[in-house]
């Protein structure tokens, strides 16, 4: 923990596509987004705010200050050894990782340019995250520090290997593909049916498939 007595836990809600989520997992990085901004090395909050306003001149001052503060926290306040929670947008789980690197500006994809290196530790359900660590995943902030006790922080180090995490993600993607195929089959049956009882039956099947996920 780099000689520090306090290890911190951060919630980072990074937007992006399913492909971006797979990429941060495989490349062991996290991003704050904002790919439209240039290299932010050495920039302070006022300089970042000016860059934001240069791209979005209609943004009100308070919001631009909030965004600039979050970006600068990602760059300078998160320290190596801190823990990060990164919720998936495409599934009801979140990644837990330990920060291992300083800020870098490196293009990995169209969305991923501002990065920190991490070592992924485990996947946890969003429900467990909210209940055990008092985290509000619906909060408006993109990045915030989470207060919790050391015992709970240490529990996050009960690790799974990267291979296991990737395997779990692959199984989840296969499940999504199967659900998609089943839903398409039901949609085709629905389009071809004129019988109201059959329509109700198909609708019930759709509801069942969605509830399973």
C-alpha positions as CSV (number, residue, x, y, z in Angstrom):
1,X,0.0,0.0,0.0
2,X,3.0,2.3,-0.7
3,X,3.5,3.0,3.1
4,X,0.1,4.4,3.6
5,X,-2.0,3.4,6.6
6,X,-5.3,4.0,4.9
7,X,-6.4,2.2,1.8
8,X,-9.3,3.8,0.1
9,X,-12.2,2.5,-1.9
10,X,-13.5,4.3,-5.0
11,X,-16.6,3.9,-7.1
12,X,-15.9,4.6,-10.8
13,X,-18.9,4.6,-13.1
14,X,-17.4,4.5,-16.5
15,X,-19.7,4.7,-19.5
16,X,-19.0,2.7,-22.6
17,X,-20.1,-0.3,-24.7
18,X,-20.0,-4.0,-24.0
19,X,-16.8,-4.1,-26.0
20,X,-15.2,-1.4,-23.8
21,X,-16.1,-3.5,-20.7
22,X,-14.4,-6.5,-22.2
23,X,-11.4,-4.4,-23.1
24,X,-10.8,-3.0,-19.6
25,X,-11.0,-6.5,-18.2
26,X,-8.6,-8.0,-20.7
27,X,-6.2,-5.1,-20.7
28,X,-6.3,-4.6,-16.8
29,X,-7.1,-0.9,-17.1
30,X,-9.8,1.5,-16.0
31,X,-10.9,4.8,-17.6
32,X,-12.8,7.9,-16.6
33,X,-14.0,8.3,-20.2
34,X,-13.7,11.7,-21.7
35,X,-11.8,10.4,-24.8
36,X,-12.5,13.7,-26.5
37,X,-10.1,15.4,-24.2
38,X,-6.3,15.5,-24.9
39,X,-3.5,14.2,-22.6
40,X,-4.3,15.6,-19.2
41,X,-0.9,15.0,-17.6
42,X,0.1,17.9,-15.3
43,X,-3.3,19.7,-15.7
44,X,-5.1,21.2,-12.8
45,X,-8.9,21.5,-12.3
46,X,-9.1,25.0,-13.9
47,X,-7.2,23.9,-17.0
48,X,-9.4,20.8,-17.3
49,X,-12.5,22.9,-16.9
50,X,-11.4,25.2,-19.7
51,X,-10.8,22.1,-22.0
52,X,-14.3,20.9,-21.2
53,X,-15.9,24.2,-21.9
54,X,-14.0,24.4,-25.2
55,X,-15.8,21.2,-26.3
56,X,-19.1,22.0,-24.5
57,X,-19.4,25.8,-24.3
58,X,-23.1,25.6,-23.3
59,X,-22.4,23.6,-20.1
60,X,-23.1,25.6,-16.9
61,X,-20.1,26.4,-14.7
62,X,-21.1,24.3,-11.7
63,X,-21.4,21.1,-13.9
64,X,-18.1,21.8,-15.6
65,X,-16.5,22.2,-12.2
66,X,-17.9,18.9,-11.0
67,X,-16.7,17.1,-14.2
68,X,-13.2,18.7,-13.9
69,X,-13.0,17.6,-10.2
70,X,-13.9,14.0,-11.0
71,X,-11.4,13.9,-13.9
72,X,-8.6,15.3,-11.7
73,X,-9.4,13.0,-8.9
74,X,-9.0,10.1,-11.3
75,X,-5.7,11.4,-12.3
76,X,-4.2,12.5,-9.0
77,X,-6.3,11.6,-5.9
78,X,-6.6,7.9,-6.7
79,X,-3.4,6.4,-5.5
80,X,-1.6,3.1,-6.3
81,X,-2.9,0.6,-3.8
82,X,-6.4,2.0,-3.7
83,X,-9.4,-0.2,-4.5
84,X,-11.8,0.5,-7.3
85,X,-15.4,-0.7,-7.9
86,X,-16.4,-0.5,-11.5
87,X,-20.1,-1.5,-12.2
88,X,-20.8,-3.3,-15.4
89,X,-23.5,-1.5,-17.5
90,X,-24.5,-4.7,-19.3
91,X,-25.0,-7.0,-16.4
92,X,-25.9,-7.0,-12.7
93,X,-22.3,-7.2,-11.4
94,X,-19.3,-5.0,-10.7
95,X,-15.5,-5.5,-11.0
96,X,-13.3,-5.0,-8.0
97,X,-9.7,-4.0,-8.7
98,X,-6.5,-2.7,-7.1
99,X,-4.9,0.3,-8.7
100,X,-1.3,-0.5,-9.8
101,X,-0.3,2.4,-12.0
102,X,-0.4,6.2,-12.4
103,X,-2.4,8.1,-14.9
104,X,-1.6,7.4,-18.6
105,X,-2.9,8.9,-21.8
106,X,-2.9,5.9,-24.2
107,X,-5.4,5.1,-26.9
108,X,-6.8,1.6,-26.4
109,X,-10.1,2.2,-28.1
110,X,-12.2,5.2,-29.3
111,X,-13.5,5.4,-25.8
112,X,-10.6,4.3,-23.7
113,X,-7.7,6.9,-23.6
114,X,-7.4,8.2,-20.1
115,X,-6.4,5.2,-18.0
116,X,-5.0,3.7,-14.8
117,X,-3.6,0.2,-14.6
118,X,-5.3,-2.1,-12.2
119,X,-5.1,-5.7,-11.0
120,X,-8.6,-7.2,-11.1
121,X,-9.5,-9.1,-8.0
122,X,-13.0,-10.3,-8.3
123,X,-16.5,-9.9,-9.6
124,X,-19.3,-9.0,-7.1
125,X,-23.0,-8.6,-7.5
126,X,-24.4,-5.1,-7.5
127,X,-26.9,-6.1,-4.8
128,X,-24.1,-7.3,-2.4
129,X,-22.1,-4.2,-3.2
130,X,-24.9,-1.9,-2.2
131,X,-25.9,-3.9,0.9
132,X,-22.5,-4.7,2.3
133,X,-20.6,-1.5,1.4
134,X,-23.4,1.0,1.5
135,X,-22.8,2.1,-2.1
136,X,-25.5,3.9,-4.0
137,X,-25.0,2.9,-7.7
138,X,-27.7,5.4,-8.7
139,X,-25.8,8.4,-7.4
140,X,-25.1,11.0,-10.1
141,X,-21.3,11.1,-9.5
142,X,-19.0,9.3,-12.0
143,X,-16.3,9.0,-9.3
144,X,-16.6,9.1,-5.6
145,X,-14.7,7.9,-2.5
146,X,-16.6,5.2,-0.5
147,X,-16.2,5.1,3.3
148,X,-16.0,1.6,4.8
149,X,-14.1,-0.2,7.4
150,X,-10.8,-2.1,6.9
151,X,-12.4,-5.5,7.5
152,X,-14.7,-5.0,4.6
153,X,-11.9,-3.7,2.4
154,X,-9.7,-6.7,3.2
155,X,-12.6,-9.0,2.2
156,X,-12.4,-7.6,-1.3
157,X,-9.0,-9.2,-1.6
158,X,-10.5,-12.6,-1.6
159,X,-9.4,-13.0,-5.2
160,X,-10.4,-14.9,-8.3
161,X,-7.8,-15.3,-11.1
162,X,-8.2,-13.2,-14.2
163,X,-8.9,-16.5,-16.1
164,X,-11.8,-17.2,-13.8
165,X,-13.2,-13.7,-14.2
166,X,-12.9,-13.8,-18.0
167,X,-14.5,-17.3,-17.9
168,X,-17.5,-15.9,-15.9
169,X,-17.8,-13.1,-18.3
170,X,-17.8,-15.5,-21.3
171,X,-20.5,-17.6,-19.8
172,X,-22.6,-14.5,-19.1
173,X,-22.2,-13.4,-22.7
174,X,-23.2,-16.9,-23.9
175,X,-26.4,-16.7,-21.7
176,X,-27.2,-13.3,-23.3
177,X,-26.8,-14.7,-26.8
178,X,-29.1,-17.6,-25.9
179,X,-31.7,-15.2,-24.5
180,X,-31.4,-13.1,-27.7
181,X,-32.0,-16.1,-29.9
182,X,-35.0,-17.2,-27.8
183,X,-36.6,-13.8,-27.8
184,X,-36.1,-13.5,-31.6
185,X,-37.8,-16.9,-32.0
186,X,-40.8,-15.7,-29.9
187,X,-41.0,-12.4,-31.8
188,X,-41.3,-14.4,-35.1
189,X,-44.0,-16.6,-33.6
190,X,-45.8,-13.5,-32.3
191,X,-45.7,-11.9,-35.8
192,X,-47.2,-15.0,-37.4
193,X,-50.0,-15.6,-34.9
194,X,-53.5,-14.2,-35.2
195,X,-54.8,-16.3,-32.3
196,X,-55.2,-14.2,-29.1
197,X,-54.7,-17.2,-26.8
198,X,-51.5,-18.0,-28.6
199,X,-50.4,-14.3,-28.4
200,X,-50.9,-14.4,-24.6
201,X,-49.0,-17.7,-24.4
202,X,-46.1,-16.2,-26.3
203,X,-46.1,-13.0,-24.2
204,X,-46.0,-15.2,-21.0
205,X,-43.0,-17.0,-22.4
206,X,-41.2,-13.7,-23.2
207,X,-41.9,-12.5,-19.6
208,X,-40.5,-15.8,-18.2
209,X,-37.3,-15.5,-20.3
210,X,-36.7,-11.9,-19.2
211,X,-37.3,-12.7,-15.5
212,X,-34.8,-15.5,-15.7
213,X,-32.1,-12.9,-16.5
